Amino acid sequence: MPKKMQRTVSFYWLRVRSREAATYSPVGADVNWKDYLTGLGQLPWEEKAIDSIRYDVILDKRFPILSVSEQFDTAFMQVIDGENKRVTDYMDDYLADGRGDLAKSSAFAFFPQCGLIGRVSGTAGKSVEPLKKALNHYWPTDGSHEWDIAPVVTTDSLERFENELKGLSSFTAGFSVWQYLDSSSDGGGKTGQYYRELAGAIGADIDVELKMSIPKHNIFSEPKRDFKKTMKDFIALVSRQGKQMQVSGTDLADKLLELNLVSHPVVEQEDITIRDGEPRQFTRLVDHLVYVCEHKEDYLYQISQGD
C-alpha cells in the first residue's frame, strides 16, 4: 500500500535590516539568486559549511534550491529494531569509520521575484536561522546592514466568508468583551449581545475562547446556512480585534473550505506519496517543495504586490 507523508512548505520574505535604526528594506527581483547559488556551488567542499551546518545547491529545478544539512549528535541514541524485535544502542562507531554524519535536512527555493523563498524540512523544525547565517556569510551586505527573513502573512478576507462559504460548520475564536461599551465592542448580533450582558453580570471585562461546531452526523444544509447567517455580524466584530479566528464549512462546490480571518503565516500542507519499496530520499522532498511553490507562485506575488 502506498504511504502518504505530509510535509509543510512555509513561505518567507527576504529583506535587509539596518543595524542602527532597525528599519527594513525589501529585496526585489534585481537579485539573481541562480547566479548567487551557482557561485556557492562552485566553492570547495571545505568552504560550503558554517560550523556544523553544510550547504549545497540544486540548479536543475524550476527554482534554484539551497539545501541545508544540520549535523546532530547521536550520543545516547537507540535504534528500534522491528525485524529482530529489540531496542539496541545506536553505536557511535557506526559513523566513526569516516562514512559520514547524520543530519537534519531542509531546502529553500528562491523565487525569481519579490524576494520570496519557500522552505520545507524533513523534520518538524521551522527554523530559518541556517539560511540567515548563509546569507550573511556568503553574500554579506555593507557593515551597517544584515540579511533578515520574515514570514509571508495574509488574512483570508471577510468577502471570502460571505461569497464563497455556502454554510458554516465550525467557528473557533479568541476575543475580548468589555463591560462598558465603546465603538470597538458594540454590535456583533445576538452573540455579541450575549457576551456583553455576561460581562455586565460579572462586573468585569472578559476574555473568551469560543469553539462551536455542528456535529458531523448532521447532513442537512439548512442548519449550516443558518449558522453562517447567525454568526455573520459577530465574525465581523471579532475580526476587528485581530485575534485568532478560524471558520470552516462547505463552499459552493460542496468542498471543505477553511478560512483564517486574522493575520497568519502562509503555509501549504501537501501529501508526498511513497510507494511500496520506494526510498524516502531527500530528492523527493525537494520535488515536493518545487511542486508547491509552482502552484502558489501567482498567489504569493499578489500578496507581495498588496504590501
C-alpha positions as CSV (number, residue, x, y, z in Angstrom):
1,M,0.0,0.0,0.0
2,P,1.3,3.5,-0.9
3,K,2.1,5.6,2.2
4,K,1.3,9.3,2.4
5,M,3.6,11.6,4.3
6,Q,2.5,15.2,4.8
7,R,5.1,17.9,4.7
8,T,4.5,21.7,5.2
9,V,6.0,24.3,2.9
10,S,6.4,27.7,4.6
11,F,7.0,31.0,2.8
12,Y,9.1,34.0,3.7
13,W,10.2,37.4,2.5
14,L,13.9,38.2,2.3
15,R,14.8,41.7,3.4
16,V,17.7,43.8,4.6
17,R,17.8,45.2,8.1
18,S,19.6,48.3,9.2
19,R,21.7,47.5,12.3
20,E,21.4,51.1,13.6
21,A,17.8,52.1,13.0
22,A,16.1,48.7,12.9
23,T,14.5,49.6,9.6
24,Y,13.9,47.1,6.8
25,S,14.2,47.2,3.1
26,P,12.6,44.7,0.7
27,V,14.6,42.6,-1.7
28,G,13.3,42.8,-5.2
29,A,13.8,40.9,-8.5
30,D,17.2,42.7,-9.1
31,V,19.0,39.9,-7.2
32,N,19.8,36.9,-9.4
33,W,19.7,34.0,-6.9
34,K,20.7,31.5,-9.5
35,D,23.9,33.3,-10.0
36,Y,24.4,33.6,-6.3
37,L,23.8,30.0,-5.7
38,T,25.9,29.0,-8.7
39,G,28.9,30.7,-7.0
40,L,28.2,28.9,-3.8
41,G,28.0,25.6,-5.5
42,Q,31.5,26.2,-7.1
43,L,33.2,26.7,-3.7
44,P,35.5,23.9,-2.4
45,W,33.9,21.3,-0.1
46,E,35.5,22.8,3.0
47,E,34.0,26.3,2.3
48,K,30.4,25.1,2.0
49,A,30.0,24.6,5.7
50,I,29.4,27.0,8.6
51,D,30.1,25.3,12.0
52,S,28.0,22.1,11.9
53,I,25.8,23.2,9.0
54,R,26.6,22.1,5.5
55,Y,25.2,23.9,2.4
56,D,24.8,22.8,-1.2
57,V,22.8,23.9,-4.2
58,I,20.5,22.3,-6.8
59,L,20.1,24.2,-10.0
60,D,18.3,21.9,-12.4
61,K,14.8,22.6,-10.9
62,R,12.1,25.2,-11.7
63,F,13.6,27.3,-8.8
64,P,17.2,27.4,-7.6
65,I,17.5,25.4,-4.4
66,L,19.7,25.8,-1.4
67,S,19.9,22.6,0.6
68,V,20.8,22.7,4.3
69,S,22.1,19.8,6.3
70,E,22.4,20.3,10.1
71,Q,24.5,17.6,11.8
72,F,23.1,16.3,15.1
73,D,24.6,14.4,18.0
74,T,23.9,10.7,18.1
75,A,25.2,10.2,21.6
76,F,22.9,8.0,23.8
77,M,20.5,7.3,20.9
78,Q,18.9,3.9,20.5
79,V,17.6,2.0,17.5
80,I,14.2,0.3,17.4
81,D,14.9,-2.9,15.5
82,G,11.5,-4.1,14.4
83,E,12.8,-7.0,12.4
84,N,14.6,-8.6,15.4
85,K,12.1,-7.2,17.9
86,R,14.5,-5.4,20.1
87,V,15.8,-1.9,21.0
88,T,19.6,-1.5,20.9
89,D,22.1,1.2,21.4
90,Y,22.9,3.3,18.4
91,M,26.6,2.7,18.0
92,D,28.7,5.8,17.6
93,D,31.4,3.8,15.9
94,Y,28.9,3.1,13.0
95,L,29.8,6.6,11.7
96,A,33.3,6.7,13.2
97,D,34.8,4.9,10.2
98,G,34.6,8.1,8.1
99,R,31.4,7.3,6.2
100,G,29.7,10.4,7.4
101,D,27.4,12.1,9.9
102,L,23.7,12.0,10.3
103,A,22.0,15.3,9.5
104,K,18.6,17.0,9.6
105,S,17.9,18.3,6.1
106,S,15.8,21.2,4.7
107,A,15.6,23.0,1.5
108,F,14.9,26.6,0.4
109,A,13.5,27.5,-3.0
110,F,14.3,31.1,-4.3
111,F,11.5,32.7,-6.3
112,P,12.6,35.0,-9.2
113,Q,10.5,37.9,-8.0
114,C,9.7,39.8,-4.8
115,G,12.5,38.3,-2.6
116,L,10.3,35.3,-1.8
117,I,11.5,31.9,-0.7
118,G,9.8,28.6,0.2
119,R,11.1,26.2,2.8
120,V,10.5,22.5,3.5
121,S,12.1,20.2,6.1
122,G,12.3,16.5,6.6
123,T,11.6,17.0,10.3
124,A,9.2,19.2,12.2
125,G,11.7,22.1,12.6
126,K,10.8,25.5,11.3
127,S,14.0,27.5,11.9
128,V,15.3,29.8,9.1
129,E,18.4,30.7,11.1
130,P,20.6,28.4,8.9
131,L,19.5,30.4,5.8
132,K,20.1,33.7,7.6
133,K,23.5,32.5,8.6
134,A,24.3,31.6,5.0
135,L,23.1,34.8,3.5
136,N,25.2,36.9,5.9
137,H,28.2,34.7,5.5
138,Y,28.3,34.1,1.7
139,W,26.7,37.3,0.5
140,P,27.3,40.0,3.2
141,T,25.8,43.5,2.8
142,D,27.7,46.6,4.0
143,G,28.7,46.7,7.6
144,S,25.6,48.7,8.7
145,H,23.1,46.2,7.3
146,E,22.3,42.5,7.5
147,W,20.0,40.0,5.9
148,D,16.7,39.3,7.6
149,I,13.8,36.9,6.9
150,A,10.1,37.4,7.8
151,P,7.2,35.0,7.3
152,V,4.7,35.8,4.5
153,V,1.5,36.7,6.2
154,T,-2.0,37.2,4.9
155,T,-5.6,37.4,6.0
156,D,-8.4,35.5,4.5
157,S,-11.0,38.2,3.8
158,L,-14.5,38.5,5.1
159,E,-15.5,38.7,1.5
160,R,-14.4,35.1,1.0
161,F,-16.5,34.2,4.1
162,E,-19.5,36.0,2.6
163,N,-19.2,34.9,-1.0
164,E,-17.6,31.5,-1.0
165,L,-18.8,29.8,2.1
166,K,-22.2,28.2,1.5
167,G,-22.7,27.0,5.1
168,L,-20.8,27.3,8.3
169,S,-19.7,24.0,10.1
170,S,-17.4,25.3,12.8
171,F,-16.2,28.5,14.4
172,T,-13.2,29.0,16.7
173,A,-12.1,32.4,18.0
174,G,-10.5,34.2,20.9
175,F,-11.8,37.6,21.7
176,S,-12.4,40.2,24.4
177,V,-15.6,41.7,25.7
178,W,-15.6,44.9,27.6
179,Q,-18.0,45.6,30.4
180,Y,-18.6,49.2,29.2
181,L,-19.4,49.7,25.5
182,D,-17.1,51.6,23.2
183,S,-17.0,51.9,19.4
184,S,-14.9,48.7,19.0
185,S,-17.1,46.4,21.2
186,D,-20.6,47.4,20.0
187,G,-22.5,45.2,17.6
188,G,-21.9,41.5,16.9
189,G,-25.6,40.5,16.7
190,K,-27.2,38.3,19.3
191,T,-23.9,36.5,20.1
192,G,-22.1,39.8,20.8
193,Q,-25.1,41.0,22.9
194,Y,-25.0,37.8,25.0
195,Y,-21.3,38.2,25.9
196,R,-21.7,41.9,26.7
197,E,-24.6,41.0,29.1
198,L,-22.4,38.3,30.6
199,A,-19.6,40.8,31.2
200,G,-22.0,43.2,32.7
201,A,-23.4,40.5,35.1
202,I,-19.8,39.5,36.1
203,G,-18.8,43.1,36.5
204,A,-15.6,42.9,34.6
205,D,-14.1,42.8,31.2
206,I,-13.7,39.2,30.0
207,D,-11.5,37.2,27.6
208,V,-13.3,34.4,25.8
209,E,-12.1,31.3,23.9
210,L,-15.0,30.0,21.9
211,K,-15.4,26.9,19.8
212,M,-18.7,25.9,18.2
213,S,-19.4,23.3,15.6
214,I,-22.3,21.4,14.1
215,P,-21.9,17.6,14.6
216,K,-20.6,15.7,11.6
217,H,-23.6,13.3,11.6
218,N,-25.8,16.3,10.8
219,I,-26.2,16.0,7.0
220,F,-28.7,18.8,6.5
221,S,-27.5,22.0,4.8
222,E,-30.1,24.4,6.3
223,P,-28.6,24.5,9.9
224,K,-25.2,25.3,8.3
225,R,-26.7,28.2,6.4
226,D,-28.5,29.5,9.5
227,F,-25.2,29.1,11.5
228,K,-23.4,31.3,9.0
229,K,-26.3,33.9,9.0
230,T,-26.4,34.0,12.8
231,M,-22.6,34.4,13.2
232,K,-22.0,36.9,10.3
233,D,-22.2,40.1,12.4
234,F,-20.3,38.6,15.3
235,I,-17.5,37.4,13.0
236,A,-17.2,40.9,11.6
237,L,-16.9,42.2,15.2
238,V,-14.2,39.7,16.3
239,S,-12.1,40.2,13.1
240,R,-11.6,43.8,14.1
241,Q,-9.8,42.7,17.3
242,G,-7.0,41.0,15.3
243,K,-7.0,37.8,17.4
244,Q,-7.4,34.2,16.4
245,M,-10.4,33.2,14.4
246,Q,-10.9,30.2,12.1
247,V,-14.1,29.1,10.3
248,S,-14.8,26.1,8.1
249,G,-17.7,24.9,6.1
250,T,-18.6,23.9,2.5
251,D,-18.0,26.1,-0.5
252,L,-20.3,26.5,-3.5
253,A,-18.9,23.2,-5.0
254,D,-19.6,21.3,-1.7
255,K,-15.9,21.1,-0.9
256,L,-14.4,21.8,2.5
257,L,-13.3,25.4,2.9
258,E,-11.3,26.6,5.8
259,L,-10.6,30.3,6.4
260,N,-8.4,32.1,8.9
261,L,-9.9,35.5,9.3
262,V,-7.0,37.2,11.1
263,S,-3.4,37.7,10.0
264,H,-1.5,34.4,9.8
265,P,1.6,32.9,8.1
266,V,1.2,31.4,4.6
267,V,1.9,27.7,4.7
268,E,0.8,24.9,2.4
269,Q,0.4,21.3,3.5
270,E,0.6,18.6,0.9
271,D,1.0,14.8,0.9
272,I,4.0,13.1,-0.5
273,T,3.0,9.6,-1.8
274,I,5.7,7.0,-1.1
275,R,5.1,3.7,-2.9
276,D,6.0,0.3,-1.5
277,G,9.7,-0.2,-1.6
278,E,10.4,3.4,-2.6
279,P,13.1,5.0,-0.6
280,R,12.3,8.3,1.2
281,Q,15.0,10.3,-0.3
282,F,15.8,14.0,0.0
283,T,15.2,14.5,-3.7
284,R,11.5,13.6,-3.2
285,L,11.3,16.3,-0.6
286,V,12.9,18.9,-3.0
287,D,10.4,17.9,-5.7
288,H,7.6,18.4,-3.2
289,L,8.9,21.9,-2.4
290,V,9.1,22.8,-6.1
291,Y,5.6,21.5,-6.8
292,V,4.1,23.5,-4.0
293,C,6.0,26.7,-4.9
294,E,4.9,26.4,-8.6
295,H,1.2,26.2,-7.5
296,K,1.4,29.1,-5.0
297,E,3.6,31.4,-7.1
298,D,0.9,33.7,-8.6
299,Y,-0.9,33.9,-5.2
300,L,2.3,34.8,-3.4
301,Y,3.1,37.5,-5.9
302,Q,-0.4,39.0,-5.5
303,I,0.2,39.2,-1.7
304,S,3.6,40.8,-2.2
305,Q,2.2,43.5,-4.5
306,G,-0.5,44.3,-2.0
307,D,2.0,45.0,0.7
